[in-house]
């Protein structure tokens, strides 16, 4: 396999329509032969990155490139170093067979071009449609995901390797959009919120004016930024990072927000999305039961991180394809308040 140091060429710019460029790049990296037929298509929405599925005569590949912006929101700058963090995650996670089996294999990483080449899980379907009610996680899947998080969080990162997982720039970006921007009282997001759900900005003001709530969210944000191990976490464990195979098994993708932090963050974020997607009490309780079997976890911290995630998904930039009324969002924000301030379980 050709390594980045073997080539003095300029960084490759991934573009679905540039078939000639794709073909030449794949030949250079050892994935294709001269003259082989290459076709390409977008693979999913690509919120953070440019993601292209390449079809070769004998196999498919996923090419994923980090650009200096968020692919879905080009006006938002984002560090290209996220690609290196993701590649490092895949390589480290491969040390655990269970974790590796539930993620695509990393086949190549071109640091100069901030581009990963990965196994294509073509038969797997995205689970983002769970917010529309057309899909529901069953107990088997939730237990499967809990086994994944338990195995991942048990992969203690040695002190001398933790510097490679700081992912500082991405954490700062995520921190702003999770713990800061949604609660600003300067009206930055007011127009967007009112366009999505009339009356929502007024509801949001109730939380923004709750100094105890905002101070607690701020403290959680500071904790998020200063974490440095030992547990490796995915960092963005929600249905948009999950796929389902034809046999109903789960696969996990997109760990570019990974870092060494609180396992409770991953567990709490997914818990929040079960509530946001209006899963019933049975599913929510089952997730907490199987995910919190490790008695070392702090239940209250799980609920606090979940409460913050609910708030930021309703009031922040990273909106979900939910079908929630103003009253439903108001109720969820009240649940967020209880979870953040008292670290208690929300009622589904």
N, C-alpha and C positions, 0 to 999 in steps of 0.2 A: 504494500500500500504506500502510495506517495505521501510524504508528510509535508507539513506546511513549509519547513525549512528547505525542502527540495525545489521549491519553485520561487522564482523572483518576480513572478507576474503580479499585477495589481489585484486587489481583492475582487473576487467574482461577485457580480450583481445578479441575484436570482430573479428571473422573470419568466412567468409561465409561457409567454408568447415567443420568447427567444429560444427556439428549438435548437438552432445551430450552436448558440452559446452553451446551452445545457448539455448537448452532445459532446462538445469539446471538453467541457468541465468534467463530465463523467468519465471520459476517456483518460484525462489527466489523472483523476483520482483512482483509476483502476476499476471502475464499475461497468464500463462499457467498452466495446471494441469499435474501431474505426468502421464506419459504414452501417452500424446497427441502427435500426429504426427506434426513434425516441418520440414519445408523445407525453404531454403534460397537462395537468388540470389542477385547479385549486383544491386543496384538501381541507375542508371545513372553512369556518369564517376567518380564522387567523386573527384573533383579537390583538395579541401582543406582537406576533411575528408574521413574516411572509412564509406560508407553508404550501408547498407544491408536491403533488403526487406525480412521480415520473414512472411511465410504463416502458419497460424494456421487453425484448422478446421472451425472456425466461423468468422475469420477476419484476415486482414493483418496488419502488423506493419512496421514502418521504424525505424531502429536503426542507429544512427549516432554517431560515436566516433571521438573525436579529438585526434590525436597523436602528438608527439613532432616534427613533420615535416609536410610538405605539401604533401598530398597523391600522387598527380600527379608528384611532383618534390621532391623525398625523400631527396635530397641533401640540400634542403632549410629548415632550422629549423623554426618551428612555435610554438607559445605558446599554450599549452593545455587549458589555461584559456579561450580560445575563446568559449569553450562549455558552460561554466558558463555564459558568456555574452549573448550567444544566448538564453539560457534558461530564463535568466532575461528579455530579449527582449520579448519573447513570453508571459511571465506572465504579463509584464507591458502593452503590446499592447492589451492584452485581455480586458483591461478596456474600449476600444472603440469597439462596436459591428461591425462596418464596417471593421475596420482593422482586427479584429479577424476572421471575415467571409471569408476574402481573404487569410488566411494563414492556414496551418495545425495546428491542436490542439496538444499542448505539453501534453503528457500523463504521463511522468515520467522523472526525471533527476537524474542520478547517478553521483554525484560530484566526488567521489573517482575514478571512471572509466572514467570520462569526457565523459559520454555517455547520449544522449537524446533518448527517445522513443517517437515517434510521430505518429499521424494519417497518414495513407497511402492514398495519393491522386492518387490511382493506375490508374484511368481512365484518368487522366490528362497527356498531352503530353508535353515534353520539347520544348522550343522555340528557342533553340540554332541554329536550322537549318535556322533561318531567314537570317543569313549571306550568305547562299548559294542561296538566292533568291527564295526558295521554299515556303516561308511563309511570309506574310506581316501583320503588325498590322493594324487593321481598326480603324476608328474614334471612334466607340463604345468602343473598348478595350483601346484606349489611354485615353479616358475620364474616363473610369473605373479606370485605373491606376492613373490618376490625382486625382481622388476622394480619392484613397487609400493614396497617398502621402500627400494630404491636411489633411486628418484625422490623419495620423501618426504624421506629423509635428506639429499638434495642441495639441498633447499629451505632454504638458509641464511637464517636470520632476522636481518635487520638489527639492529644493537645497539639502536637507538632503539625497536624493536618488541618486544624480548625481555621487557620488563617485563610485557607483556600475556600472555606465555606462562609465567610463573612457576608459576601454578597451585599456589601454596604450600600452601594448606589441603588440597587433594586429595593432594598429594605427602606431606604429613605423615600423612594417614590411611593411604595406601598403604604408607608406610614402616613404620608400626606393625604392619600386618598381614603385611608381607613379611619385614622384617628383624628385628623385635623380638618380637612376641607369640608366634610359634610356638616360640621358643627360651627363653622364660621358664621358670624352674624353680620357680614358685610354684603350679603345678598348675591354672592358670586354665582350660586346655583339656583337662585330663586326662580328665574324665568324658565329654566329647564324643568324644574319640579312642577311648576304650575301648568306647563304645557303637557306634561305626562299625566298628572292627576290634579285637576283644579282643586284648590284648597289645601294642598299638601304642604306648601311653604308655610302657611299659617300654623298647621299642626307641628311642623318642624320647629317653629319658634318656641314652642312650649319646652322642647328638649334643650334648645340652644340657650334658653334663659335659666335652665336648672344648673346652677353653679356646681352643686355637688356631683351631679351626673357628669358634667363636662370635665371637672377636675379628676374624677375617677377614670374616665376615658383617657385623659391626658397621661395619667400615671401608668395605665396599661400600655399606652403608646411608648412611653419611655422605657418600660420593661421590654417591649418588643424590640426596640432599637439596641439595647445593651446586651441582649442574650448572646452567649458565645459557647454553647454546648452544655453537656456532651451530645445530646440527642440530635440526630439529623431529622429535619421535618420537611415535608413536601412544600408547605407554605401557601398553597392555593387549592386546597382539597374541597372542590365543589363539583356539582354535576357536569360543568363544562370541561372538567379535567378527567372525566370518566367516559369509557366506552364499554359497550356490551357486545360480547361475541354471540355468534349464532346459537350457542348452547346456553346463553344467559350468564356466562361468567364475566366478571368485571376486568377491565384493563385501565391502568392509570397512566396519564400522559402529562406533559407540560409542567415539569418541576422547576421552571426558571426562577421562581420566588423562593427556592430552598435556602435554608441556613440552619445553623445549629441553634435550636431554641427550645421553647416549651412544647412538649408533645400535646399539651392541652389546647394549643392553638389549632392544630389540625383537627382534633376531635370536636372542638367547639365550633369551628367554621362549618364543618359538615353538618353538625347538629342544627345550626342556624338555617342551612339550606333545606333541611327536611321541613322546618317550620315555614320557610318562605315558599316552598312548593306545595304547601298544604297537605303534607303527609299526615295520616291519622295518628292518634295517640299510641296505637300499637307499634307502629314503625318507629316513632320517636323514642318510646321507652325501650324498645329492643336495641336500638343503636346505642343508647346510653348504657344499657346493661352489658352488651358485649364489648363496647369500646372502653368501658371503665373497669373491666375485670382486674386490671393492674392497679392494686391498691395504693401504688405510689403516686398516682395522679391526684391532683387537687380538683375535686368536683366543682368547687366555687369558681376556680380559675377557668374551667371549661365553660361554665355558664356565663362568666363575664366576657370571655372572648366571643362567645356565641351572640351575646347581646350587642356587642359592638358591630359584629358582622351584619346582623339584622339591620341595625341603624344605617350603616354605610351603604348597604345594598338598596335601601329605600330612599336615602337622602343624598347619595353620592353620584359620581359620574358613571361608575360601572353598574349600570342598570341591568336588570334581568328581564326576560320575556314573561313576566308574571301577569296574571289576570286578577289583580287585587283592586277592590274598591277603596275609596278614601277611608271608609270606616274600617276595613280590614287592615289597611296600613296604619291607621291610628292605633288599633288594637295591638299590632305587632310592635309598634314603637313603645307602647306602654309595657309590653313584655320585656322589651329591651331595657327599659328603665329599671324594672325589678331585677333583671338578671345582672345588670352592671352594678347596681347599688347594693344588692343583697346576695348576689351569687347564688340565685335560686333557679330551679328548673322552671321553664315556661310551660304553660298548658297548651298543648297542640290545638 
